[in-house]
Amino acid sequence: MVISLKSATFNYIKGRIIDIEVSITKGIPSFNIVGLPNVEIKESRERVRSAILNSGFKFPLGKITVNLAPANIRKEGSLLDLCIATGILICSKQINPIKNLFNTIILGELSLDGHIKGIKGSIPIILDGKDDGYNSYVLSEDNYFETKIIQNTDINYFNNFKSFVDYAEKGVVNNNTNLRRDNSCNIVKDNINLEDVLGHVSSKRAIQIAAAGFHNIILYGPVGSGKTMLAKSFKSILPNLTYEESLDKGRIYNFTSIQENYRQPVFREVSHTISKSSLIGSGRENKVGEMILSNNGVLFLDEMLEFKRETLEVLRKVLEDRKIQLNKNNEMIEFPSNFILLGATNLCPCGNYLNNSAIKQCVCDTVKRERYINKISKSLLDRIDIFSYTPVIDYVDVGNKKDMRVTSKKILETVVKAREIQYFRLKKFGIKYNSQMNNDLVDKFCELSSSSKQILETIYRKENISTRSYFKILKIARTIADLNQSENINDEHIMEVINYRKFISNQII
């Protein structure tokens, strides 16, 4: 007799439904699992045996063969235990299951006493399973809080093998109060608000524009001017993720050990000592990089010019393509990598360049300073949208406990409104932000008056800016117009963008 049940495995963010085929025949007692299982699955034989016995059932004598189909796909993880144990009980006629069980995706790791433990990869499995037509799932109670964001899906949660067997026979789920408790994935982390940052009104406006249009930004200035604190306040003006973005975040974080609130945009701060593989990821080492973890959020590079040049150059292609491919198990997996690059940096090794103080003057010579700045290539600079100079704040601002001229609450409201405008304008083109517009969409939605065209033409010829920079100016101008609730881009919007395209020595990038 052969019993076939449904379970699943996953490869990074891709879930794959598989068949668990169980056969028990006469012969010398043995328990074999075939179908390219990894070590964790092979070890499930002892977990399954002990869980069945400790749950009050009999472990059948005979030759037990479990096949994981299709056999040509490598299976990973300990998530097949529950399905294998259920198949053995059905095949040995110890339980008579309901019909719906054979079309239910059964997932869970068993402990020796029959407790059902949580698994990794539940979100990508459910999302891809729904695409394949499966709408019924069984999971551990430990997976409740991470999967409750998924809508329109029949998911039943169980604490132990015995309670699941009762469901498998009767189709009835007993309510469990444990599902009402909180968990750490819903903890909201404390933010630094804009009003906590003294002064820097211009830079606060810059990060407001960046947040509204999903634009990359670099804050630069002398040491101690408040760049890092300003950058960390960026979190306080980011709207919550949409339902689709929450699922995208869940896909990525679900198989890591990092606990996150899936409804909030991520803010990943990385050190300048980070390696290229840690930034991108590695299929061989079975890890995703910071650029993938930052999807739909912010990747913050503090002390950006302290990073190695070859590490920074990794950003170029990703900022253009908004995706990363990793090879795992001879399969190319494509990850979304759509993030706001937020950089903060001094402009020389001593950190005092552009400091107007008569005491703290830059001691670096021109050659050393240029070598330091050139760690960011022209090609990478061309992919940055906004540059904002953060000077040492004035004494007038130092005395303020809170700078209430610009508050996170007010700025967040304007960012939400600007994003709504972009969404309704661009949704039929499959994008959400002005920064994602291609050249055709820029021509369509960024029409200029004759005077604005004259200003932009003058800048283009005088500064010899690139074509990419030209279109970036128009995209940012469109975002500023949206923040100002303006239907058209006017001269003031263009001039404001020009000020935010200036890097060192007022050079327009």
C-alpha positions as CSV (number, residue, x, y, z in Angstrom):
1,M,0.0,0.0,0.0
2,V,1.3,3.5,-0.9
3,I,0.1,6.7,0.6
4,S,0.8,10.1,-1.0
5,L,0.6,13.4,1.0
6,K,1.6,16.9,0.1
7,S,4.4,18.8,1.8
8,A,7.0,21.3,0.5
9,T,10.6,22.5,0.5
10,F,12.1,25.8,-0.4
11,N,15.1,27.2,-2.1
12,Y,15.8,30.7,-0.6
13,I,12.6,32.7,-1.4
14,K,11.1,30.1,-3.7
15,G,8.8,27.5,-2.3
16,R,8.1,24.2,-4.0
17,I,5.3,21.7,-3.3
18,I,6.4,18.1,-3.2
19,D,4.8,14.7,-2.8
20,I,5.6,12.5,0.3
21,E,5.0,8.9,-0.8
22,V,5.1,6.3,2.0
23,S,5.2,2.5,1.4
24,I,5.3,-0.2,4.1
25,T,6.0,-3.7,2.8
26,K,7.0,-7.0,4.4
27,G,10.7,-7.6,5.0
28,I,13.5,-6.9,7.4
29,P,12.5,-3.8,9.5
30,S,14.1,-0.7,8.0
31,F,13.3,3.0,7.4
32,N,14.7,4.6,4.3
33,I,14.1,8.1,2.8
34,V,15.0,8.6,-0.9
35,G,14.5,11.5,-3.3
36,L,17.6,13.7,-2.7
37,P,17.1,14.4,1.0
38,N,19.7,16.5,2.8
39,V,21.2,15.5,6.2
40,E,18.4,17.1,8.2
41,I,15.8,15.1,6.4
42,K,17.8,11.9,6.7
43,E,18.0,12.5,10.5
44,S,14.2,12.8,10.6
45,R,13.9,9.0,10.8
46,E,14.8,9.1,14.5
47,R,12.6,12.1,15.2
48,V,9.6,10.6,13.5
49,R,10.0,7.2,15.2
50,S,10.3,8.7,18.7
51,A,7.4,11.2,18.1
52,I,5.1,8.4,16.9
53,L,5.8,6.2,19.9
54,N,5.7,9.1,22.5
55,S,2.3,10.2,21.1
56,G,0.7,6.9,21.9
57,F,0.9,5.2,18.5
58,K,2.7,2.1,17.3
59,F,5.7,2.3,15.0
60,P,5.1,-0.4,12.3
61,L,7.4,-3.2,11.7
62,G,8.4,-3.9,8.1
63,K,10.3,-2.2,5.3
64,I,9.3,1.5,5.3
65,T,10.3,3.5,2.3
66,V,9.6,7.3,2.0
67,N,10.0,8.9,-1.4
68,L,10.3,12.6,-1.9
69,A,9.0,13.4,-5.3
70,P,10.1,14.7,-7.7
71,A,13.3,12.9,-7.1
72,N,15.5,15.2,-9.1
73,I,15.1,18.2,-6.8
74,R,17.3,18.5,-3.7
75,K,15.2,18.8,-0.5
76,E,16.4,20.8,2.5
77,G,15.3,21.5,6.1
78,S,13.4,19.6,8.8
79,L,10.0,20.7,7.7
80,L,8.9,17.3,6.4
81,D,8.8,15.4,9.7
82,L,5.1,15.9,10.4
83,C,4.0,14.8,6.9
84,I,6.3,11.7,7.0
85,A,4.9,10.7,10.4
86,T,1.3,11.2,9.2
87,G,1.9,9.1,6.1
88,I,3.3,6.2,8.2
89,L,0.2,6.2,10.5
90,I,-2.1,6.3,7.5
91,C,-0.2,3.6,5.6
92,S,-0.2,1.3,8.7
93,K,-4.0,1.9,9.0
94,Q,-3.7,3.4,12.5
95,I,-5.8,6.5,11.4
96,N,-8.5,7.0,8.8
97,P,-7.9,10.5,7.5
98,I,-10.4,13.0,6.1
99,K,-10.3,13.4,2.3
100,N,-9.2,17.0,2.4
101,L,-5.9,16.0,4.1
102,F,-4.6,14.6,0.8
103,N,-4.8,18.1,-0.7
104,T,-3.4,19.9,2.4
105,I,0.3,21.0,2.6
106,I,1.6,19.5,5.8
107,L,4.6,21.3,7.3
108,G,6.4,20.9,10.7
109,E,9.4,19.6,12.5
110,L,8.8,17.0,15.3
111,S,10.6,16.8,18.6
112,L,11.2,13.5,20.2
113,D,8.1,13.9,22.5
114,G,5.8,14.8,19.6
115,H,5.9,18.5,19.9
116,I,5.5,20.3,16.6
117,K,8.2,23.0,16.1
118,G,8.2,26.0,13.8
119,I,10.0,25.9,10.5
120,K,11.8,28.3,8.2
121,G,10.4,29.1,4.8
122,S,6.7,29.0,5.6
123,I,5.9,32.3,3.8
124,P,7.5,31.5,0.4
125,I,6.0,28.0,0.5
126,I,2.5,29.3,1.1
127,L,2.7,32.1,-1.4
128,D,4.1,29.9,-4.2
129,G,1.7,27.1,-3.1
130,K,-1.2,29.4,-3.6
131,D,0.0,30.1,-7.1
132,D,-0.1,26.4,-7.8
133,G,-3.7,26.1,-6.5
134,Y,-3.1,24.9,-2.9
135,N,-5.1,26.8,-0.3
136,S,-5.0,24.5,2.8
137,Y,-1.9,24.4,5.1
138,V,-0.9,22.9,8.4
139,L,1.8,24.6,10.5
140,S,3.2,24.7,14.0
141,E,1.8,27.3,16.3
142,D,5.3,28.8,16.4
143,N,4.7,30.0,12.8
144,Y,1.4,31.8,13.5
145,F,2.7,35.4,13.9
146,E,4.9,35.3,10.8
147,T,2.2,33.8,8.5
148,K,-0.9,35.7,9.8
149,I,-0.1,38.5,7.4
150,I,-1.1,36.2,4.5
151,Q,-4.7,36.8,3.5
152,N,-7.4,34.5,2.0
153,T,-5.6,31.2,3.0
154,D,-6.8,28.3,5.1
155,I,-4.0,27.7,7.7
156,N,-4.4,25.5,10.7
157,Y,-1.9,25.6,13.6
158,F,-1.0,22.7,16.0
159,N,1.2,22.4,19.0
160,N,1.7,18.6,19.1
161,F,1.4,15.5,16.9
162,K,-1.6,14.1,18.8
163,S,-3.7,17.2,18.3
164,F,-2.9,17.2,14.6
165,V,-3.9,13.5,14.3
166,D,-7.3,14.3,15.8
167,Y,-7.7,17.0,13.1
168,A,-6.5,14.5,10.4
169,E,-9.3,12.1,11.5
170,K,-12.1,14.5,12.4
171,G,-11.3,17.7,10.5
172,V,-11.9,19.8,13.7
173,V,-9.4,22.3,15.1
174,N,-9.6,23.2,18.8
175,N,-9.0,26.9,19.5
176,N,-5.8,27.6,21.3
177,T,-5.2,30.6,23.4
178,N,-1.5,30.5,22.8
179,L,-2.1,32.1,19.4
180,R,-3.1,35.3,21.1
181,R,0.2,36.0,22.7
182,D,2.5,38.7,21.3
183,N,5.8,37.9,19.7
184,S,9.0,39.8,19.0
185,C,8.3,40.2,15.3
186,N,5.7,42.8,16.2
187,I,7.9,44.9,18.4
188,V,8.3,48.5,17.0
189,K,11.8,49.7,17.4
190,D,12.4,53.2,18.8
191,N,13.2,55.8,16.2
192,I,15.2,59.0,16.2
193,N,12.7,61.7,15.1
194,L,13.5,64.7,12.9
195,E,12.8,67.1,15.8
196,D,15.5,65.4,17.8
197,V,18.0,66.6,15.1
198,L,19.0,70.2,15.7
199,G,19.1,72.5,12.7
200,H,19.8,71.1,9.2
201,V,16.5,72.2,7.7
202,S,17.9,71.8,4.2
203,S,19.1,68.3,4.8
204,K,15.8,67.4,6.4
205,R,14.1,68.6,3.2
206,A,16.5,66.4,1.2
207,I,15.6,63.2,3.1
208,Q,11.9,64.1,2.8
209,I,12.3,64.2,-1.0
210,A,14.3,60.9,-0.9
211,A,11.7,59.2,1.2
212,A,8.8,60.4,-1.0
213,G,10.2,59.4,-4.4
214,F,12.5,56.5,-3.2
215,H,15.6,58.4,-4.3
216,N,19.2,57.5,-3.3
217,I,20.9,60.2,-1.1
218,I,24.3,61.0,0.3
219,L,24.8,63.3,3.3
220,Y,28.3,64.9,3.4
221,G,30.0,67.3,5.7
222,P,32.6,67.7,8.4
223,V,33.0,65.4,11.4
224,G,30.5,65.9,14.2
225,S,27.9,67.8,12.1
226,G,25.1,65.3,12.8
227,K,25.1,63.3,9.6
228,T,24.6,59.9,11.3
229,M,21.9,61.1,13.6
230,L,20.1,62.7,10.6
231,A,20.4,59.5,8.6
232,K,18.9,57.4,11.4
233,S,16.0,59.8,11.7
234,F,15.1,58.7,8.1
235,K,13.3,55.7,9.6
236,S,10.7,58.0,11.2
237,I,9.4,59.3,7.9
238,L,9.1,56.0,6.1
239,P,5.4,54.9,5.6
240,N,4.4,51.4,6.5
241,L,4.7,48.8,3.8
242,T,1.8,47.8,1.6
243,Y,0.4,44.3,1.8
244,E,2.4,43.1,-1.3
245,E,5.6,44.7,0.1
246,S,5.0,43.0,3.5
247,L,4.8,39.6,1.7
248,D,8.0,40.4,-0.2
249,K,9.7,41.2,3.1
250,G,8.3,38.0,4.7
251,R,9.7,35.9,1.8
252,I,13.2,37.2,2.5
253,Y,13.3,37.3,6.3
254,N,11.3,34.1,6.8
255,F,14.3,31.8,6.3
256,T,16.7,34.0,8.3
257,S,17.1,34.2,12.0
258,I,16.5,38.0,11.9
259,Q,13.2,39.0,13.6
260,E,11.4,41.9,11.9
261,N,8.0,43.5,11.8
262,Y,6.9,42.6,8.3
263,R,4.7,45.7,8.1
264,Q,7.5,48.2,8.6
265,P,10.2,49.1,6.1
266,V,13.6,47.8,7.0
267,F,16.6,50.0,7.8
268,R,19.9,48.1,7.5
269,E,23.0,49.8,8.7
270,V,26.3,48.2,7.6
271,S,29.9,48.8,8.7
272,H,32.7,49.8,6.4
273,T,34.4,46.5,7.2
274,I,31.7,44.5,5.4
275,S,32.9,42.1,2.7
276,K,31.5,42.0,-0.9
277,S,29.9,38.6,-0.2
278,S,28.1,39.9,2.9
279,L,26.8,42.8,0.9
280,I,25.6,40.7,-2.1
281,G,25.1,37.2,-0.6
282,S,26.5,33.8,-1.3
283,G,24.6,30.7,-2.6
284,R,27.5,28.5,-1.5
285,E,27.4,29.8,2.0
286,N,23.6,29.8,2.1
287,K,23.2,33.4,3.0
288,V,21.6,36.5,1.6
289,G,23.4,39.9,1.6
290,E,22.5,43.2,3.0
291,M,21.3,44.5,-0.4
292,I,18.7,41.8,-0.4
293,L,17.7,42.3,3.2
294,S,17.2,46.0,2.5
295,N,14.6,45.4,-0.2
296,N,11.7,47.9,0.0
297,G,13.7,49.7,2.7
298,V,16.9,51.6,3.3
299,L,20.6,50.5,3.1
300,F,22.6,52.9,5.3
301,L,26.3,53.2,4.7
302,D,27.8,55.2,7.5
303,E,31.3,56.6,6.8
304,M,30.8,55.7,3.2
305,L,34.3,56.7,2.1
306,E,35.8,54.4,4.6
307,F,34.4,51.4,2.5
308,K,36.8,49.8,0.1
309,R,36.3,51.0,-3.5
310,E,35.7,47.5,-4.8
311,T,33.0,47.0,-2.2
312,L,31.2,50.2,-3.2
313,E,31.4,49.3,-6.9
314,V,29.2,46.3,-6.1
315,L,26.4,48.7,-5.6
316,R,26.5,50.1,-9.2
317,K,24.7,47.2,-11.0
318,V,22.2,46.6,-8.3
319,L,21.2,50.2,-8.1
320,E,20.5,50.0,-11.8
321,D,18.8,46.5,-12.0
322,R,17.1,46.5,-8.6
323,K,17.7,42.7,-8.4
324,I,20.4,40.1,-7.5
325,Q,20.9,36.6,-8.7
326,L,22.4,33.8,-6.6
327,N,23.2,30.3,-7.6
328,K,22.1,27.6,-5.1
329,N,21.7,23.9,-5.9
330,N,22.5,24.6,-9.5
331,E,19.5,26.9,-9.8
332,M,19.7,30.7,-10.3
333,I,17.4,32.4,-7.8
334,E,16.5,36.0,-8.5
335,F,16.0,38.2,-5.4
336,P,14.4,41.7,-5.4
337,S,16.9,44.3,-4.3
338,N,15.0,47.6,-4.5
339,F,16.2,49.9,-1.7
340,I,17.1,53.5,-1.0
341,L,20.8,53.9,-0.7
342,L,21.6,56.3,2.2
343,G,25.2,57.3,2.6
344,A,26.9,59.6,5.2
345,T,30.5,60.6,4.8
346,N,33.3,63.0,5.7
347,L,35.2,64.3,2.7
348,C,38.8,63.7,3.9
349,P,40.6,61.4,6.2
350,C,40.8,63.9,9.1
351,G,37.1,64.8,8.7
352,N,37.4,68.6,8.8
353,Y,37.2,69.4,5.1
354,L,34.5,72.0,4.5
355,N,34.5,72.9,8.2
356,N,34.3,76.7,8.5
357,S,35.9,76.7,12.0
358,A,39.1,78.6,12.4
359,I,40.2,76.0,15.0
360,K,39.3,72.7,13.4
361,Q,40.9,73.1,10.0
362,C,41.6,70.3,7.5
363,V,45.2,69.0,7.7
364,C,44.9,66.8,4.6
365,D,46.7,67.9,1.4
366,T,44.9,68.0,-2.0
367,V,46.2,64.7,-3.2
368,K,45.2,62.8,-0.1
369,R,41.8,64.4,-0.1
370,E,41.2,63.6,-3.8
371,R,42.3,60.0,-3.3
372,Y,39.9,59.7,-0.4
373,I,36.9,61.1,-2.4
374,N,37.7,59.1,-5.5
375,K,36.8,55.9,-3.6
376,I,33.3,56.7,-5.0
377,S,33.6,56.4,-8.7
378,K,32.0,58.8,-11.1
379,S,29.7,56.0,-12.3
380,L,28.5,55.3,-8.8
381,L,28.0,59.0,-8.1
382,D,25.9,59.2,-11.3
383,R,23.5,56.7,-9.7
384,I,23.0,58.9,-6.6
385,D,20.0,61.2,-6.8
386,I,20.5,63.7,-4.0
387,F,23.5,65.2,-2.3
388,S,23.0,67.3,0.8
389,Y,25.7,69.2,2.7
390,T,25.4,69.1,6.5
391,P,27.5,71.9,8.1
392,V,28.3,72.1,11.8
393,I,25.1,73.5,13.3
394,D,24.9,77.1,14.4
395,Y,24.9,78.1,18.1
396,V,21.3,79.3,17.8
397,D,20.2,75.8,17.1
398,V,22.3,74.2,19.8
399,G,20.1,75.7,22.6
400,N,16.9,74.1,21.3
401,K,15.8,70.9,23.1
402,K,13.6,70.1,20.1
403,D,13.6,71.6,16.7
404,M,9.9,71.8,16.0
405,R,10.3,73.6,12.7
406,V,10.4,70.2,11.0
407,T,8.8,67.2,12.8
408,S,8.6,63.6,11.7
409,K,4.9,63.5,12.0
410,K,4.3,66.4,9.6
411,I,6.9,65.1,7.1
412,L,5.5,61.6,7.2
413,E,2.1,63.0,6.3
414,T,3.5,64.8,3.2
415,V,5.5,61.7,2.2
416,V,2.4,59.5,2.4
417,K,0.4,61.9,0.2
418,A,3.2,62.2,-2.3
419,R,3.5,58.4,-2.6
420,E,-0.2,58.1,-3.1
421,I,0.0,60.6,-6.0
422,Q,2.8,58.5,-7.5
423,Y,0.9,55.2,-7.0
424,F,-2.2,56.3,-8.8
425,R,-0.2,57.9,-11.6
426,L,2.1,54.9,-12.1
427,K,0.3,51.8,-11.0
428,K,-0.8,50.8,-14.5
429,F,2.9,50.8,-15.5
430,G,3.8,48.3,-12.8
431,I,5.8,50.7,-10.7
432,K,5.2,52.9,-7.6
433,Y,7.8,55.5,-7.3
434,N,9.1,58.4,-9.5
435,S,12.7,57.0,-9.2
436,Q,11.5,53.9,-11.1
437,M,10.3,55.7,-14.1
438,N,12.0,55.0,-17.4
439,N,12.8,57.7,-20.0
440,D,9.5,57.3,-21.8
441,L,7.6,57.8,-18.5
442,V,9.7,60.8,-17.7
443,D,8.8,62.4,-21.0
444,K,5.2,61.6,-20.3
445,F,4.9,62.9,-16.8
446,C,7.6,65.5,-16.4
447,E,6.6,68.1,-18.9
448,L,8.4,71.5,-18.5
449,S,7.4,75.0,-19.2
450,S,9.6,77.0,-21.7
451,S,11.4,78.8,-18.8
452,S,12.1,75.5,-17.0
453,K,13.4,74.0,-20.2
454,Q,15.7,77.0,-20.6
455,I,17.1,76.6,-17.1
456,L,17.7,72.9,-17.6
457,E,19.3,73.4,-21.0
458,T,21.7,76.0,-19.5
459,I,22.7,73.6,-16.7
460,Y,23.1,70.7,-19.1
461,R,25.5,72.6,-21.4
462,K,27.4,74.5,-18.7
463,E,28.0,71.6,-16.3
464,N,28.3,68.9,-19.0
465,I,26.1,66.6,-17.0
466,S,25.3,63.0,-18.2
467,T,22.0,61.9,-19.8
468,R,21.3,59.8,-16.7
469,S,21.7,62.9,-14.6
470,Y,19.4,64.9,-16.8
471,F,16.6,62.3,-16.3
472,K,17.3,62.1,-12.6
473,I,16.8,65.9,-12.3
474,L,13.4,65.5,-13.9
475,K,12.4,62.6,-11.7
476,I,13.4,64.5,-8.5
477,A,11.6,67.6,-9.7
478,R,8.5,65.4,-10.2
479,T,8.8,64.2,-6.6
480,I,9.2,67.8,-5.3
481,A,6.1,68.8,-7.3
482,D,4.2,65.9,-5.8
483,L,5.3,66.9,-2.3
484,N,4.0,70.5,-3.0
485,Q,0.7,69.1,-4.4
486,S,1.6,70.7,-7.7
487,E,0.3,69.2,-10.9
488,N,3.1,70.8,-13.0
489,I,6.8,71.1,-12.6
490,N,7.8,74.7,-12.3
491,D,11.1,76.7,-12.2
492,E,11.3,76.6,-8.4
493,H,11.2,72.8,-8.5
494,I,14.1,72.6,-11.1
495,M,16.2,75.1,-9.1
496,E,15.7,73.1,-5.9
497,V,16.8,69.9,-7.6
498,I,19.9,71.6,-9.0
499,N,20.9,72.5,-5.4
500,Y,20.6,68.9,-4.4
501,R,22.7,67.7,-7.3
502,K,25.8,69.6,-6.1
503,F,28.5,67.6,-4.5
504,I,32.0,68.9,-3.7
505,S,33.0,72.4,-4.7
506,N,29.4,73.0,-6.0
507,Q,30.0,70.6,-8.8
508,I,26.8,69.4,-10.3
509,I,26.8,65.6,-10.7
